[in-house]
Amino acid sequence: MTEIANQSPRKAGSRFTATPVTSIVGFQLRRAQLSVFQRFQQHFADHDVRPAEYSVLALIANNPGCKQIDIARVLGIKRANFAALMNRLDARGWTERHAAEGDKRSQALFLTEAGEKLMVELDALQAEFERICVEQLGGEAERDTLVMLLRRLSEL
């Protein structure tokens, strides 16, 4: 049970308990997400890349010519937010958009040469960051269990 002394002068000597929320799955997920994202940003600070930006770049790198809607759907990003994210990546010279073959209304996404070079560095950083996270979890088996459990929750 997590208890912290109450700092309120009204109830001197009483104890504050966080247990009503610390045992909630959603609370722990959010705390973990905040911690992982903060560490990610520290790890990638030299490149000023956010987790969503890395995810988009990685998906484009592995799926050149893919459509914006496919990446937005996988990442759960709304259309307007995804367009703004792509504008930032384009402005940094890492990505470019072209009309998709057979569907001029869709945008096909590609990395630029600078984006491809960047991904070599970012993938190495991500591999190291993943190693740190897996180590913190206690190993690959624990990571695999966590990922399986998170997938179950995302299917609710």
PANU-710087 format. One record per residue: x negated, y, z negated of N, C-alpha, C, CB in turn; residue number from 1. Coordinates in steps of 0.05 Angstrom, whole numbers. Glycine has a CB too. Example, Ala and Ser with C-alpha at 12.3 -4.5 7.8 and 13.67 -1.06 7.14 Angstrom:
! PANU-710087
+--------+---------+--------+---------+----------+--------+--------+---------+--------+---------+----------+--------+-----+
! n.east ! n.north !   n.up ! ca.east ! ca.north !  ca.up ! c.east ! c.north !   c.up ! cb.east ! cb.north !  cb.up !   n !
+--------+---------+--------+---------+----------+--------+--------+---------+--------+---------+----------+--------+-----+
!   -264 !    -114 !   -156 !    -246 !      -90 !   -156 !   -264 !     -66 !   -156 !    -226 !      -89 !   -181 !   1 !
!   -257 !     -45 !   -142 !    -273 !      -21 !   -143 !   -258 !       1 !   -157 !    -282 !      -12 !   -114 !   2 !
+--------+---------+--------+---------+----------+--------+--------+---------+--------+---------+----------+--------+-----+
! end
This chain:
! PANU-710087
+--------+---------+--------+---------+----------+--------+--------+---------+--------+---------+----------+--------+-----+
! n.east ! n.north !   n.up ! ca.east ! ca.north !  ca.up ! c.east ! c.north !   c.up ! cb.east ! cb.north !  cb.up !   n !
+--------+---------+--------+---------+----------+--------+--------+---------+--------+---------+----------+--------+-----+
!    -17 !     -24 !      0 !       0 !        0 !      0 !    -18 !      25 !      0 !      19 !        0 !    -24 !   1 !
!    -12 !      43 !     18 !     -28 !       68 !     20 !    -15 !      89 !      2 !     -30 !       78 !     49 !   2 !
!    -30 !      98 !    -18 !     -20 !      119 !    -35 !    -41 !     141 !    -38 !     -13 !      108 !    -63 !   3 !
!    -31 !     166 !    -37 !     -48 !      189 !    -39 !    -36 !     207 !    -61 !     -51 !      204 !    -12 !   4 !
!    -52 !     218 !    -78 !     -42 !      235 !   -100 !    -27 !     258 !    -87 !     -65 !      245 !   -118 !   5 !
!     -4 !     264 !    -98 !      13 !      286 !    -88 !      1 !     312 !    -98 !      42 !      284 !    -99 !   6 !
!     -3 !     331 !    -79 !     -14 !      357 !    -85 !      7 !     377 !    -93 !     -30 !      367 !    -61 !   7 !
!     32 !     370 !    -93 !      54 !      388 !   -100 !     54 !     394 !   -129 !      81 !      377 !    -90 !   8 !
!     54 !     420 !   -137 !      55 !      427 !   -166 !     82 !     420 !   -179 !      50 !      456 !   -169 !   9 !
!    103 !     416 !   -162 !     129 !      409 !   -173 !    130 !     382 !   -186 !     150 !      411 !   -152 !  10 !
!    115 !     363 !   -175 !     116 !      336 !   -185 !     89 !     327 !   -194 !     127 !      317 !   -163 !  11 !
!     77 !     341 !   -212 !      50 !      335 !   -221 !     51 !     306 !   -232 !      41 !      354 !   -243 !  12 !
!     31 !     291 !   -224 !      28 !      264 !   -234 !     43 !     243 !   -216 !      38 !      262 !   -261 !  13 !
!     61 !     252 !   -199 !      74 !      233 !   -182 !     56 !     224 !   -159 !     101 !      244 !   -170 !  14 !
!     62 !     202 !   -146 !      46 !      191 !   -124 !     60 !     194 !    -98 !      39 !      162 !   -130 !  15 !
!     45 !     200 !    -78 !      56 !      201 !    -50 !     50 !     175 !    -37 !      44 !      226 !    -34 !  16 !
!     70 !     163 !    -24 !      65 !      139 !    -10 !     72 !     142 !     20 !      82 !      116 !    -22 !  17 !
!     54 !     133 !     37 !      59 !      135 !     66 !     69 !     109 !     77 !      32 !      142 !     80 !  18 !
!     73 !      89 !     60 !      81 !       62 !     69 !    107 !      62 !     86 !      86 !       45 !     46 !  19 !
!    126 !      79 !     81 !     150 !       79 !     98 !    145 !      83 !    128 !     170 !       99 !     88 !  20 !
!    123 !      97 !    134 !     117 !      101 !    163 !     93 !      85 !    172 !     112 !      130 !    168 !  21 !
!     74 !      79 !    154 !      50 !       65 !    162 !     55 !      36 !    170 !      29 !       65 !    141 !  22 !
!     78 !      25 !    163 !      84 !       -2 !    171 !    101 !      -3 !    196 !      99 !      -16 !    148 !  23 !
!    107 !      20 !    208 !     123 !       21 !    233 !    104 !      18 !    257 !     138 !       48 !    234 !  24 !
!    112 !       0 !    275 !      96 !       -6 !    299 !     91 !      19 !    315 !     111 !      -27 !    316 !  25 !
!    112 !      35 !    320 !     109 !       59 !    336 !     89 !      79 !    324 !     136 !       72 !    340 !  26 !
!     90 !      81 !    298 !      72 !      100 !    284 !     43 !      90 !    288 !      78 !      101 !    253 !  27 !
!     38 !      65 !    284 !      10 !       55 !    288 !      1 !      56 !    317 !       9 !       26 !    277 !  28 !
!     20 !      52 !    335 !      13 !       54 !    364 !      4 !      83 !    370 !      36 !       46 !    382 !  29 !
!     20 !     102 !    361 !      14 !      130 !    366 !    -13 !     138 !    354 !      36 !      148 !    356 !  30 !
!    -18 !     130 !    329 !     -43 !      136 !    316 !    -67 !     123 !    331 !     -43 !      125 !    287 !  31 !
!    -63 !      99 !    340 !     -84 !       85 !    355 !    -89 !     100 !    382 !     -77 !       56 !    360 !  32 !
!    -67 !     107 !    395 !     -70 !      122 !    421 !    -85 !     148 !    417 !     -42 !      127 !    433 !  33 !
!    -77 !     163 !    397 !     -91 !      188 !    392 !   -121 !     184 !    387 !     -78 !      203 !    368 !  34 !
!   -127 !     164 !    371 !    -155 !      158 !    364 !   -171 !     150 !    389 !    -157 !      137 !    343 !  35 !
!   -159 !     132 !    405 !    -173 !      122 !    429 !   -177 !     145 !    449 !    -158 !       99 !    441 !  36 !
!   -156 !     161 !    453 !    -158 !      183 !    472 !   -179 !     204 !    463 !    -131 !      197 !    475 !  37 !
!   -180 !     209 !    437 !    -199 !      228 !    427 !   -228 !     218 !    431 !    -195 !      234 !    397 !  38 !
!   -232 !     192 !    426 !    -258 !      180 !    430 !   -265 !     179 !    460 !    -259 !      152 !    418 !  39 !
!   -245 !     173 !    477 !    -249 !      173 !    505 !   -259 !     201 !    514 !    -222 !      166 !    520 !  40 !
!   -245 !     222 !    505 !    -253 !      249 !    514 !   -281 !     256 !    504 !    -233 !      269 !    503 !  41 !
!   -289 !     246 !    481 !    -317 !      251 !    471 !   -336 !     235 !    489 !    -319 !      242 !    442 !  42 !
!   -329 !     211 !    495 !    -347 !      193 !    511 !   -351 !     204 !    539 !    -336 !      165 !    512 !  43 !
!   -330 !     217 !    551 !    -330 !      227 !    578 !   -334 !     257 !    579 !    -305 !      219 !    592 !  44 !
!   -342 !     269 !    557 !    -344 !      299 !    554 !   -361 !     311 !    576 !    -354 !      306 !    527 !  45 !
!   -383 !     299 !    583 !    -401 !      310 !    603 !   -388 !     314 !    630 !    -426 !      293 !    606 !  46 !
!   -367 !     298 !    635 !    -352 !      300 !    661 !   -325 !     314 !    659 !    -349 !      272 !    672 !  47 !
!   -317 !     320 !    634 !    -291 !      333 !    629 !   -269 !     319 !    644 !    -293 !      362 !    638 !  48 !
!   -267 !     292 !    639 !    -246 !      276 !    652 !   -228 !     265 !    630 !    -259 !      252 !    668 !  49 !
!   -202 !     268 !    635 !    -182 !      258 !    616 !   -175 !     229 !    623 !    -156 !      276 !    617 !  50 !
!   -163 !     215 !    604 !    -156 !      187 !    610 !   -138 !     183 !    635 !    -142 !      175 !    586 !  51 !
!   -118 !     200 !    638 !    -100 !      198 !    661 !   -115 !     203 !    687 !     -76 !      217 !    659 !  52 !
!   -134 !     222 !    686 !    -150 !      228 !    710 !   -168 !     205 !    718 !    -167 !      253 !    706 !  53 !
!   -180 !     193 !    697 !    -197 !      169 !    703 !   -180 !     147 !    715 !    -211 !      159 !    677 !  54 !
!   -156 !     142 !    704 !    -139 !      121 !    713 !   -131 !     126 !    743 !    -113 !      119 !    696 !  55 !
!   -125 !     150 !    750 !    -118 !      156 !    777 !   -142 !     152 !    795 !    -108 !      185 !    780 !  56 !
!   -165 !     162 !    788 !    -189 !      158 !    804 !   -195 !     129 !    807 !    -213 !      173 !    791 !  57 !
!   -193 !     113 !    786 !    -199 !       85 !    788 !   -180 !      70 !    806 !    -199 !       72 !    760 !  58 !
!   -154 !      77 !    805 !    -135 !       65 !    822 !   -139 !      72 !    851 !    -107 !       72 !    814 !  59 !
!   -146 !      97 !    857 !    -152 !      105 !    884 !   -177 !      91 !    894 !    -156 !      136 !    886 !  60 !
!   -198 !      90 !    877 !    -223 !       77 !    885 !   -218 !      48 !    893 !    -243 !       78 !    862 !  61 !
!   -200 !      34 !    879 !    -194 !        6 !    884 !   -172 !       2 !    905 !    -187 !       -7 !    859 !  62 !
!   -159 !      24 !    913 !    -136 !       22 !    932 !   -137 !      46 !    951 !    -109 !       21 !    917 !  63 !
!   -159 !      49 !    966 !    -160 !       73 !    984 !   -137 !      74 !   1003 !    -187 !       73 !    999 !  64 !
!   -125 !      98 !   1006 !    -102 !      101 !   1023 !    -76 !      95 !   1010 !    -106 !       84 !   1047 !  65 !
!    -76 !      88 !    984 !     -51 !       83 !    970 !    -34 !     108 !    969 !     -56 !       72 !    942 !  66 !
!     -9 !     104 !    964 !      10 !      127 !    962 !     12 !     138 !    934 !      38 !      118 !    972 !  67 !
!     17 !     164 !    933 !      19 !      177 !    907 !     40 !     164 !    889 !      27 !      207 !    911 !  68 !
!     63 !     156 !    901 !      85 !      145 !    886 !     77 !     119 !    873 !     109 !      141 !    904 !  69 !
!     60 !     103 !    886 !      52 !       78 !    874 !     35 !      82 !    849 !      35 !       61 !    895 !  70 !
!     17 !     101 !    850 !       0 !      106 !    826 !     17 !     118 !    804 !     -23 !      125 !    833 !  71 !
!     34 !     137 !    811 !      52 !      150 !    791 !     69 !     130 !    777 !      69 !      172 !    805 !  72 !
!     79 !     111 !    792 !      97 !       90 !    781 !     81 !      72 !    762 !     109 !       73 !    803 !  73 !
!     57 !      63 !    770 !      41 !       46 !    753 !     34 !      60 !    726 !      15 !       37 !    767 !  74 !
!     27 !      85 !    728 !      19 !      100 !    705 !     42 !     113 !    689 !      -1 !      122 !    713 !  75 !
!     66 !     112 !    700 !      89 !      123 !    687 !     88 !     154 !    685 !      91 !      112 !    659 !  76 !
!     78 !     166 !    707 !      75 !      195 !    708 !     97 !     206 !    726 !      47 !      204 !    718 !  77 !
!    111 !     227 !    716 !     132 !      239 !    732 !    120 !     253 !    757 !     147 !      260 !    715 !  78 !
!    136 !     254 !    778 !     127 !      265 !    804 !    114 !     292 !    801 !     151 !      266 !    823 !  79 !
!    127 !     311 !    787 !     116 !      338 !    785 !     90 !     338 !    770 !     137 !      356 !    771 !  80 !
!     88 !     322 !    748 !      64 !      321 !    733 !     41 !     308 !    749 !      68 !      305 !    707 !  81 !
!     49 !     288 !    765 !      29 !      274 !    782 !     18 !     293 !    803 !      40 !      249 !    795 !  82 !
!     35 !     309 !    815 !      26 !      328 !    835 !      6 !     348 !    823 !      50 !      344 !    847 !  83 !
!     12 !     357 !    798 !      -7 !      376 !    785 !    -33 !     362 !    779 !       6 !      386 !    759 !  84 !
!    -32 !     337 !    771 !     -57 !      322 !    765 !    -73 !     319 !    791 !     -50 !      295 !    753 !  85 !
!    -60 !     312 !    813 !     -74 !      309 !    838 !    -86 !     336 !    847 !     -55 !      298 !    860 !  86 !
!    -71 !     358 !    843 !     -82 !      384 !    850 !   -108 !     390 !    835 !     -61 !      406 !    844 !  87 !
!   -110 !     382 !    810 !    -134 !      386 !    794 !   -157 !     369 !    806 !    -130 !      379 !    764 !  88 !
!   -151 !     344 !    812 !    -172 !      326 !    823 !   -181 !     336 !    851 !    -161 !      297 !    825 !  89 !
!   -162 !     345 !    867 !    -169 !      356 !    893 !   -187 !     381 !    890 !    -144 !      363 !    910 !  90 !
!   -179 !     398 !    872 !    -194 !      423 !    867 !   -222 !     418 !    858 !    -179 !      441 !    847 !  91 !
!   -226 !     396 !    844 !    -253 !      389 !    835 !   -270 !     375 !    856 !    -252 !      372 !    810 !  92 !
!   -257 !     370 !    879 !    -271 !      358 !    902 !   -274 !     328 !    900 !    -298 !      371 !    905 !  93 !
!   -258 !     315 !    884 !    -261 !      286 !    880 !   -241 !     270 !    896 !    -256 !      280 !    851 !  94 !
!   -219 !     282 !    904 !    -198 !      267 !    919 !   -189 !     284 !    943 !    -175 !      260 !    901 !  95 !
!   -176 !     271 !    961 !    -163 !      284 !    984 !   -138 !     268 !    991 !    -182 !      288 !   1008 !  96 !
!   -119 !     283 !   1002 !     -94 !      271 !   1010 !    -90 !     275 !   1040 !     -70 !      284 !    994 !  97 !
!    -79 !     254 !   1052 !     -72 !      255 !   1081 !    -44 !     243 !   1084 !     -93 !      239 !   1098 !  98 !
!    -31 !     251 !   1106 !      -5 !      239 !   1112 !     -9 !     209 !   1115 !       7 !      252 !   1137 !  99 !
!      8 !     194 !   1103 !       6 !      164 !   1104 !     14 !     155 !   1132 !      24 !      151 !   1083 ! 100 !
!      0 !     135 !   1142 !       7 !      123 !   1168 !     35 !     112 !   1167 !     -14 !      102 !   1176 ! 101 !
!     50 !     119 !   1187 !      77 !      108 !   1189 !     98 !     122 !   1172 !      77 !       79 !   1182 ! 102 !
!     89 !     141 !   1155 !     108 !      155 !   1138 !     95 !     182 !   1132 !     114 !      140 !   1111 ! 103 !
!    100 !     201 !   1149 !      88 !      228 !   1146 !     97 !     243 !   1121 !      93 !      244 !   1171 ! 104 !
!    118 !     234 !   1108 !     128 !      247 !   1084 !    112 !     238 !   1060 !     157 !      241 !   1080 ! 105 !
!     98 !     215 !   1061 !      83 !      205 !   1039 !     54 !     214 !   1041 !      84 !      174 !   1038 ! 106 !
!     41 !     216 !   1018 !      13 !      223 !   1017 !     -4 !     198 !   1012 !       8 !      244 !    996 ! 107 !
!    -24 !     194 !   1028 !     -44 !      173 !   1024 !    -68 !     185 !   1009 !     -53 !      159 !   1051 ! 108 !
!    -77 !     172 !    989 !     -98 !      183 !    971 !   -125 !     170 !    976 !     -90 !      180 !    942 ! 109 !
!   -146 !     186 !    976 !    -173 !      177 !    981 !   -192 !     191 !    962 !    -182 !      180 !   1010 ! 110 !
!   -214 !     178 !    956 !    -236 !      192 !    942 !   -253 !     206 !    963 !    -253 !      172 !    924 ! 111 !
!   -264 !     229 !    956 !    -283 !      241 !    973 !   -310 !     228 !    967 !    -285 !      273 !    968 ! 112 !
!   -331 !     236 !    982 !    -357 !      225 !    977 !   -366 !     232 !    948 !    -378 !      236 !    997 ! 113 !
!   -360 !     257 !    940 !    -366 !      265 !    912 !   -351 !     248 !    892 !    -360 !      295 !    908 ! 114 !
!   -326 !     242 !    899 !    -309 !      225 !    881 !   -320 !     197 !    879 !    -280 !      224 !    891 ! 115 !
!   -330 !     186 !    901 !    -342 !      159 !    900 !   -367 !     159 !    883 !    -348 !      150 !    929 ! 116 !
!   -384 !     179 !    886 !    -408 !      181 !    869 !   -400 !     184 !    840 !    -426 !      205 !    878 ! 117 !
!   -380 !     201 !    834 !    -371 !      204 !    807 !   -362 !     178 !    795 !    -349 !      225 !    806 ! 118 !
!   -347 !     162 !    810 !    -336 !      137 !    800 !   -357 !     118 !    792 !    -318 !      125 !    821 ! 119 !
!   -380 !     118 !    804 !    -402 !      101 !    796 !   -410 !     108 !    767 !    -427 !      104 !    815 ! 120 !
!   -412 !     133 !    761 !    -418 !      142 !    734 !   -395 !     137 !    715 !    -425 !      172 !    734 ! 121 !
!   -371 !     143 !    723 !    -348 !      140 !    705 !   -342 !     110 !    699 !    -323 !      152 !    718 ! 122 !
!   -346 !      93 !    719 !    -342 !       64 !    714 !   -362 !      54 !    694 !    -344 !       49 !    741 ! 123 !
!   -386 !      64 !    696 !    -407 !       55 !    676 !   -399 !      65 !    648 !    -435 !       66 !    684 ! 124 !
!   -390 !      90 !    646 !    -380 !      101 !    621 !   -357 !      85 !    610 !    -373 !      130 !    623 ! 125 !
!   -338 !      78 !    628 !    -314 !       64 !    620 !   -322 !      36 !    610 !    -294 !       62 !    643 ! 126 !
!   -340 !      23 !    623 !    -349 !       -4 !    615 !   -361 !      -2 !    587 !    -369 !      -16 !    635 ! 127 !
!   -377 !      18 !    581 !    -389 !       21 !    555 !   -367 !      28 !    534 !    -410 !       44 !    555 ! 128 !
!   -348 !      45 !    541 !    -327 !       52 !    523 !   -309 !      28 !    517 !    -309 !       75 !    535 ! 129 !
!   -303 !      12 !    537 !    -288 !      -13 !    533 !   -302 !     -32 !    515 !    -281 !      -26 !    560 ! 130 !
!   -329 !     -34 !    518 !    -345 !      -51 !    501 !   -342 !     -42 !    472 !    -375 !      -51 !    510 ! 131 !
!   -344 !     -17 !    467 !    -341 !       -6 !    440 !   -314 !     -12 !    429 !    -346 !       25 !    440 ! 132 !
!   -293 !      -8 !    445 !    -266 !      -14 !    435 !   -262 !     -44 !    429 !    -245 !       -5 !    456 ! 133 !
!   -272 !     -61 !    446 !    -269 !      -90 !    442 !   -285 !     -98 !    417 !    -280 !     -105 !    467 ! 134 !
!   -308 !     -86 !    413 !    -324 !      -92 !    389 !   -308 !     -83 !    364 !    -351 !      -77 !    390 ! 135 !
!   -296 !     -60 !    365 !    -280 !      -50 !    343 !   -257 !     -69 !    336 !    -270 !      -22 !    349 ! 136 !
!   -245 !     -81 !    357 !    -223 !     -100 !    353 !   -232 !    -127 !    342 !    -208 !     -104 !    379 ! 137 !
!   -258 !    -133 !    346 !    -268 !     -158 !    336 !   -274 !    -178 !    357 !    -248 !     -170 !    317 ! 138 !
!   -273 !    -170 !    383 !    -280 !     -188 !    404 !   -260 !    -189 !    426 !    -286 !     -215 !    394 ! 139 !
!   -267 !    -204 !    447 !    -250 !     -206 !    471 !   -223 !    -220 !    465 !    -264 !     -220 !    493 ! 140 !
!   -224 !    -241 !    448 !    -199 !     -255 !    442 !   -179 !    -236 !    429 !    -205 !     -279 !    424 ! 141 !
!   -188 !    -220 !    411 !    -171 !     -201 !    397 !   -160 !    -180 !    417 !    -185 !     -187 !    374 ! 142 !
!   -178 !    -171 !    435 !    -169 !     -152 !    456 !   -147 !    -164 !    473 !    -193 !     -143 !    473 ! 143 !
!   -152 !    -189 !    481 !    -132 !     -203 !    498 !   -105 !    -206 !    483 !    -142 !     -230 !    507 ! 144 !
!   -106 !    -212 !    458 !     -82 !     -214 !    441 !    -68 !    -187 !    440 !     -88 !     -225 !    413 ! 145 !
!    -83 !    -166 !    434 !     -72 !     -139 !    432 !    -58 !    -131 !    459 !     -93 !     -119 !    424 ! 146 !
!    -72 !    -135 !    481 !     -61 !     -128 !    507 !    -35 !    -144 !    512 !     -82 !     -134 !    529 ! 147 !
!    -35 !    -170 !    506 !     -11 !     -186 !    509 !     12 !    -176 !    492 !     -17 !     -216 !    502 ! 148 !
!      7 !    -168 !    468 !      27 !     -158 !    450 !     38 !    -131 !    460 !      17 !     -156 !    421 ! 149 !
!     20 !    -114 !    469 !      28 !      -88 !    480 !     45 !     -91 !    505 !       4 !      -71 !    486 ! 150 !
!     38 !    -110 !    521 !      55 !     -115 !    545 !     83 !    -124 !    537 !      41 !     -137 !    563 ! 151 !
!     85 !    -141 !    516 !     111 !     -149 !    507 !    127 !    -124 !    498 !     108 !     -168 !    483 ! 152 !
!    115 !    -106 !    484 !     129 !      -82 !    475 !    137 !     -65 !    499 !     111 !      -66 !    456 ! 153 !
!    121 !     -63 !    519 !     127 !      -46 !    542 !    150 !     -58 !    559 !     103 !      -42 !    560 ! 154 !
!    156 !     -83 !    554 !     178 !      -96 !    569 !    205 !     -94 !    554 !     171 !     -125 !    574 ! 155 !
!    205 !     -81 !    531 !     231 !      -78 !    516 !    251 !     -64 !    532 !     226 !      -64 !    490 ! 156 !
+--------+---------+--------+---------+----------+--------+--------+---------+--------+---------+----------+--------+-----+
! end
